[in-house]
Amino acid sequence: MTRAGALFALAIAACQPPPATPPTIANRPAPGGAPVTRARGAITKAGVEALLARRFADQLAAGTFAGEWNGTEDDVLAELAAMGWDDLGDLAAAIPVDYERRATHQFAADNPANIPGTVRDFMILADARRYFADAWQSHWATLAPGDIEVYRSYHIDLSPLRAAGVIPDGGAP
């Protein structure tokens, strides 16, 4: 191949659009890597409470995270099981390392984050399609204020949320 031919081929290759890839959360630990908060053992109400109390200790102390289930523990534990998460390590690995930064508005003193909303955020961030297909079971009807901004900050596909009808305005930008 001549030099001109090689340059032409390089120019054509450079003009091609990048391959379509599904959005990912790039800040997750690599497979086999350690999550920010380590946990092991069966997923139980007490185990989830302890994991989140360790992970969000600063927010718990500041009153911006409430370690409350609001009567939803059976639903949330069933959703975790439907996602195939049976070990606290599965939940710990799903927590983005920068969640506190990207979801800072979720941790408000006048409307603190709670266990069910936070755990559901992690399931949706991990796999929104699977969550709404297998786990959701219409246990709740609409997103909490600020949820959509969190999902957008991680560039997740909002179509499963729109299809479920849980985005108040359809998720308009």
MODELLER restraints for C-alpha pairs under 7 A, 6 or more apart:
rsr = mdl.restraints
at = mdl.atoms
rsr.add(forms.Gaussian(group=physical.xy_distance, feature=features.Distance(at['CA:23:A'], at['CA:155:A']), mean=6.18, stdev=0.5))
rsr.add(forms.Gaussian(group=physical.xy_distance, feature=features.Distance(at['CA:23:A'], at['CA:156:A']), mean=6.08, stdev=0.5))
rsr.add(forms.Gaussian(group=physical.xy_distance, feature=features.Distance(at['CA:25:A'], at['CA:154:A']), mean=6.09, stdev=0.5))
rsr.add(forms.Gaussian(group=physical.xy_distance, feature=features.Distance(at['CA:27:A'], at['CA:96:A']), mean=6.51, stdev=0.5))
rsr.add(forms.Gaussian(group=physical.xy_distance, feature=features.Distance(at['CA:27:A'], at['CA:97:A']), mean=6.30, stdev=0.5))
rsr.add(forms.Gaussian(group=physical.xy_distance, feature=features.Distance(at['CA:28:A'], at['CA:96:A']), mean=5.52, stdev=0.5))
rsr.add(forms.Gaussian(group=physical.xy_distance, feature=features.Distance(at['CA:28:A'], at['CA:97:A']), mean=6.34, stdev=0.5))
rsr.add(forms.Gaussian(group=physical.xy_distance, feature=features.Distance(at['CA:29:A'], at['CA:35:A']), mean=5.82, stdev=0.5))
rsr.add(forms.Gaussian(group=physical.xy_distance, feature=features.Distance(at['CA:35:A'], at['CA:92:A']), mean=6.25, stdev=0.5))
rsr.add(forms.Gaussian(group=physical.xy_distance, feature=features.Distance(at['CA:35:A'], at['CA:93:A']), mean=5.06, stdev=0.5))
rsr.add(forms.Gaussian(group=physical.xy_distance, feature=features.Distance(at['CA:36:A'], at['CA:97:A']), mean=6.14, stdev=0.5))
rsr.add(forms.Gaussian(group=physical.xy_distance, feature=features.Distance(at['CA:37:A'], at['CA:55:A']), mean=6.00, stdev=0.5))
rsr.add(forms.Gaussian(group=physical.xy_distance, feature=features.Distance(at['CA:37:A'], at['CA:92:A']), mean=6.01, stdev=0.5))
rsr.add(forms.Gaussian(group=physical.xy_distance, feature=features.Distance(at['CA:38:A'], at['CA:89:A']), mean=6.62, stdev=0.5))
rsr.add(forms.Gaussian(group=physical.xy_distance, feature=features.Distance(at['CA:38:A'], at['CA:92:A']), mean=6.37, stdev=0.5))
rsr.add(forms.Gaussian(group=physical.xy_distance, feature=features.Distance(at['CA:39:A'], at['CA:51:A']), mean=6.81, stdev=0.5))
rsr.add(forms.Gaussian(group=physical.xy_distance, feature=features.Distance(at['CA:39:A'], at['CA:88:A']), mean=5.44, stdev=0.5))
rsr.add(forms.Gaussian(group=physical.xy_distance, feature=features.Distance(at['CA:39:A'], at['CA:89:A']), mean=4.93, stdev=0.5))
rsr.add(forms.Gaussian(group=physical.xy_distance, feature=features.Distance(at['CA:39:A'], at['CA:92:A']), mean=6.39, stdev=0.5))
rsr.add(forms.Gaussian(group=physical.xy_distance, feature=features.Distance(at['CA:40:A'], at['CA:87:A']), mean=6.24, stdev=0.5))
rsr.add(forms.Gaussian(group=physical.xy_distance, feature=features.Distance(at['CA:40:A'], at['CA:88:A']), mean=5.17, stdev=0.5))
rsr.add(forms.Gaussian(group=physical.xy_distance, feature=features.Distance(at['CA:40:A'], at['CA:89:A']), mean=5.14, stdev=0.5))
rsr.add(forms.Gaussian(group=physical.xy_distance, feature=features.Distance(at['CA:41:A'], at['CA:87:A']), mean=5.34, stdev=0.5))
rsr.add(forms.Gaussian(group=physical.xy_distance, feature=features.Distance(at['CA:41:A'], at['CA:88:A']), mean=5.59, stdev=0.5))
rsr.add(forms.Gaussian(group=physical.xy_distance, feature=features.Distance(at['CA:42:A'], at['CA:86:A']), mean=5.83, stdev=0.5))
rsr.add(forms.Gaussian(group=physical.xy_distance, feature=features.Distance(at['CA:42:A'], at['CA:87:A']), mean=4.58, stdev=0.5))
rsr.add(forms.Gaussian(group=physical.xy_distance, feature=features.Distance(at['CA:42:A'], at['CA:88:A']), mean=5.98, stdev=0.5))
rsr.add(forms.Gaussian(group=physical.xy_distance, feature=features.Distance(at['CA:43:A'], at['CA:86:A']), mean=5.55, stdev=0.5))
rsr.add(forms.Gaussian(group=physical.xy_distance, feature=features.Distance(at['CA:43:A'], at['CA:87:A']), mean=5.21, stdev=0.5))
rsr.add(forms.Gaussian(group=physical.xy_distance, feature=features.Distance(at['CA:43:A'], at['CA:88:A']), mean=5.21, stdev=0.5))
rsr.add(forms.Gaussian(group=physical.xy_distance, feature=features.Distance(at['CA:45:A'], at['CA:73:A']), mean=6.75, stdev=0.5))
rsr.add(forms.Gaussian(group=physical.xy_distance, feature=features.Distance(at['CA:49:A'], at['CA:67:A']), mean=6.54, stdev=0.5))
rsr.add(forms.Gaussian(group=physical.xy_distance, feature=features.Distance(at['CA:53:A'], at['CA:60:A']), mean=6.86, stdev=0.5))
rsr.add(forms.Gaussian(group=physical.xy_distance, feature=features.Distance(at['CA:59:A'], at['CA:65:A']), mean=5.14, stdev=0.5))
rsr.add(forms.Gaussian(group=physical.xy_distance, feature=features.Distance(at['CA:59:A'], at['CA:107:A']), mean=6.97, stdev=0.5))
rsr.add(forms.Gaussian(group=physical.xy_distance, feature=features.Distance(at['CA:60:A'], at['CA:66:A']), mean=6.20, stdev=0.5))
rsr.add(forms.Gaussian(group=physical.xy_distance, feature=features.Distance(at['CA:63:A'], at['CA:109:A']), mean=5.79, stdev=0.5))
rsr.add(forms.Gaussian(group=physical.xy_distance, feature=features.Distance(at['CA:63:A'], at['CA:112:A']), mean=6.83, stdev=0.5))
rsr.add(forms.Gaussian(group=physical.xy_distance, feature=features.Distance(at['CA:64:A'], at['CA:107:A']), mean=4.64, stdev=0.5))
rsr.add(forms.Gaussian(group=physical.xy_distance, feature=features.Distance(at['CA:64:A'], at['CA:108:A']), mean=4.92, stdev=0.5))
rsr.add(forms.Gaussian(group=physical.xy_distance, feature=features.Distance(at['CA:64:A'], at['CA:109:A']), mean=4.65, stdev=0.5))
rsr.add(forms.Gaussian(group=physical.xy_distance, feature=features.Distance(at['CA:64:A'], at['CA:112:A']), mean=4.34, stdev=0.5))
rsr.add(forms.Gaussian(group=physical.xy_distance, feature=features.Distance(at['CA:64:A'], at['CA:113:A']), mean=6.30, stdev=0.5))
rsr.add(forms.Gaussian(group=physical.xy_distance, feature=features.Distance(at['CA:65:A'], at['CA:107:A']), mean=6.05, stdev=0.5))
rsr.add(forms.Gaussian(group=physical.xy_distance, feature=features.Distance(at['CA:65:A'], at['CA:112:A']), mean=4.87, stdev=0.5))
rsr.add(forms.Gaussian(group=physical.xy_distance, feature=features.Distance(at['CA:65:A'], at['CA:113:A']), mean=4.64, stdev=0.5))
rsr.add(forms.Gaussian(group=physical.xy_distance, feature=features.Distance(at['CA:65:A'], at['CA:114:A']), mean=5.82, stdev=0.5))
rsr.add(forms.Gaussian(group=physical.xy_distance, feature=features.Distance(at['CA:66:A'], at['CA:112:A']), mean=6.01, stdev=0.5))
rsr.add(forms.Gaussian(group=physical.xy_distance, feature=features.Distance(at['CA:66:A'], at['CA:113:A']), mean=6.02, stdev=0.5))
rsr.add(forms.Gaussian(group=physical.xy_distance, feature=features.Distance(at['CA:66:A'], at['CA:114:A']), mean=4.92, stdev=0.5))
rsr.add(forms.Gaussian(group=physical.xy_distance, feature=features.Distance(at['CA:67:A'], at['CA:114:A']), mean=5.90, stdev=0.5))
rsr.add(forms.Gaussian(group=physical.xy_distance, feature=features.Distance(at['CA:67:A'], at['CA:115:A']), mean=5.84, stdev=0.5))
rsr.add(forms.Gaussian(group=physical.xy_distance, feature=features.Distance(at['CA:68:A'], at['CA:114:A']), mean=5.68, stdev=0.5))
rsr.add(forms.Gaussian(group=physical.xy_distance, feature=features.Distance(at['CA:68:A'], at['CA:115:A']), mean=5.73, stdev=0.5))
rsr.add(forms.Gaussian(group=physical.xy_distance, feature=features.Distance(at['CA:69:A'], at['CA:114:A']), mean=6.77, stdev=0.5))
rsr.add(forms.Gaussian(group=physical.xy_distance, feature=features.Distance(at['CA:69:A'], at['CA:115:A']), mean=5.48, stdev=0.5))
rsr.add(forms.Gaussian(group=physical.xy_distance, feature=features.Distance(at['CA:69:A'], at['CA:116:A']), mean=5.82, stdev=0.5))
rsr.add(forms.Gaussian(group=physical.xy_distance, feature=features.Distance(at['CA:72:A'], at['CA:116:A']), mean=6.81, stdev=0.5))
rsr.add(forms.Gaussian(group=physical.xy_distance, feature=features.Distance(at['CA:75:A'], at['CA:139:A']), mean=6.80, stdev=0.5))
rsr.add(forms.Gaussian(group=physical.xy_distance, feature=features.Distance(at['CA:76:A'], at['CA:116:A']), mean=6.33, stdev=0.5))
rsr.add(forms.Gaussian(group=physical.xy_distance, feature=features.Distance(at['CA:79:A'], at['CA:135:A']), mean=4.49, stdev=0.5))
rsr.add(forms.Gaussian(group=physical.xy_distance, feature=features.Distance(at['CA:79:A'], at['CA:136:A']), mean=6.36, stdev=0.5))
rsr.add(forms.Gaussian(group=physical.xy_distance, feature=features.Distance(at['CA:82:A'], at['CA:134:A']), mean=5.95, stdev=0.5))
rsr.add(forms.Gaussian(group=physical.xy_distance, feature=features.Distance(at['CA:82:A'], at['CA:135:A']), mean=5.00, stdev=0.5))
rsr.add(forms.Gaussian(group=physical.xy_distance, feature=features.Distance(at['CA:83:A'], at['CA:131:A']), mean=6.53, stdev=0.5))
rsr.add(forms.Gaussian(group=physical.xy_distance, feature=features.Distance(at['CA:83:A'], at['CA:134:A']), mean=6.81, stdev=0.5))
rsr.add(forms.Gaussian(group=physical.xy_distance, feature=features.Distance(at['CA:83:A'], at['CA:135:A']), mean=6.07, stdev=0.5))
rsr.add(forms.Gaussian(group=physical.xy_distance, feature=features.Distance(at['CA:85:A'], at['CA:91:A']), mean=6.92, stdev=0.5))
rsr.add(forms.Gaussian(group=physical.xy_distance, feature=features.Distance(at['CA:94:A'], at['CA:122:A']), mean=5.87, stdev=0.5))
rsr.add(forms.Gaussian(group=physical.xy_distance, feature=features.Distance(at['CA:94:A'], at['CA:126:A']), mean=6.06, stdev=0.5))
rsr.add(forms.Gaussian(group=physical.xy_distance, feature=features.Distance(at['CA:95:A'], at['CA:122:A']), mean=5.88, stdev=0.5))
rsr.add(forms.Gaussian(group=physical.xy_distance, feature=features.Distance(at['CA:102:A'], at['CA:150:A']), mean=6.41, stdev=0.5))
rsr.add(forms.Gaussian(group=physical.xy_distance, feature=features.Distance(at['CA:102:A'], at['CA:153:A']), mean=6.63, stdev=0.5))
rsr.add(forms.Gaussian(group=physical.xy_distance, feature=features.Distance(at['CA:103:A'], at['CA:150:A']), mean=5.55, stdev=0.5))
rsr.add(forms.Gaussian(group=physical.xy_distance, feature=features.Distance(at['CA:105:A'], at['CA:146:A']), mean=6.74, stdev=0.5))
rsr.add(forms.Gaussian(group=physical.xy_distance, feature=features.Distance(at['CA:106:A'], at['CA:112:A']), mean=6.91, stdev=0.5))
rsr.add(forms.Gaussian(group=physical.xy_distance, feature=features.Distance(at['CA:106:A'], at['CA:113:A']), mean=5.79, stdev=0.5))
rsr.add(forms.Gaussian(group=physical.xy_distance, feature=features.Distance(at['CA:106:A'], at['CA:146:A']), mean=6.28, stdev=0.5))
rsr.add(forms.Gaussian(group=physical.xy_distance, feature=features.Distance(at['CA:107:A'], at['CA:113:A']), mean=5.43, stdev=0.5))
rsr.add(forms.Gaussian(group=physical.xy_distance, feature=features.Distance(at['CA:123:A'], at['CA:131:A']), mean=6.39, stdev=0.5))
rsr.add(forms.Gaussian(group=physical.xy_distance, feature=features.Distance(at['CA:124:A'], at['CA:131:A']), mean=6.00, stdev=0.5))
rsr.add(forms.Gaussian(group=physical.xy_distance, feature=features.Distance(at['CA:125:A'], at['CA:151:A']), mean=6.80, stdev=0.5))
rsr.add(forms.Gaussian(group=physical.xy_distance, feature=features.Distance(at['CA:125:A'], at['CA:156:A']), mean=6.83, stdev=0.5))
rsr.add(forms.Gaussian(group=physical.xy_distance, feature=features.Distance(at['CA:128:A'], at['CA:160:A']), mean=6.30, stdev=0.5))
rsr.add(forms.Gaussian(group=physical.xy_distance, feature=features.Distance(at['CA:129:A'], at['CA:160:A']), mean=5.55, stdev=0.5))
rsr.add(forms.Gaussian(group=physical.xy_distance, feature=features.Distance(at['CA:132:A'], at['CA:160:A']), mean=6.52, stdev=0.5))
rsr.add(forms.Gaussian(group=physical.xy_distance, feature=features.Distance(at['CA:141:A'], at['CA:166:A']), mean=5.61, stdev=0.5))
rsr.add(forms.Gaussian(group=physical.xy_distance, feature=features.Distance(at['CA:142:A'], at['CA:166:A']), mean=4.19, stdev=0.5))
rsr.add(forms.Gaussian(group=physical.xy_distance, feature=features.Distance(at['CA:142:A'], at['CA:167:A']), mean=6.03, stdev=0.5))
rsr.add(forms.Gaussian(group=physical.xy_distance, feature=features.Distance(at['CA:142:A'], at['CA:168:A']), mean=6.42, stdev=0.5))
rsr.add(forms.Gaussian(group=physical.xy_distance, feature=features.Distance(at['CA:143:A'], at['CA:166:A']), mean=5.79, stdev=0.5))
rsr.add(forms.Gaussian(group=physical.xy_distance, feature=features.Distance(at['CA:143:A'], at['CA:167:A']), mean=5.98, stdev=0.5))
rsr.add(forms.Gaussian(group=physical.xy_distance, feature=features.Distance(at['CA:161:A'], at['CA:167:A']), mean=6.35, stdev=0.5))
rsr.add(forms.Gaussian(group=physical.xy_distance, feature=features.Distance(at['CA:162:A'], at['CA:170:A']), mean=5.86, stdev=0.5))
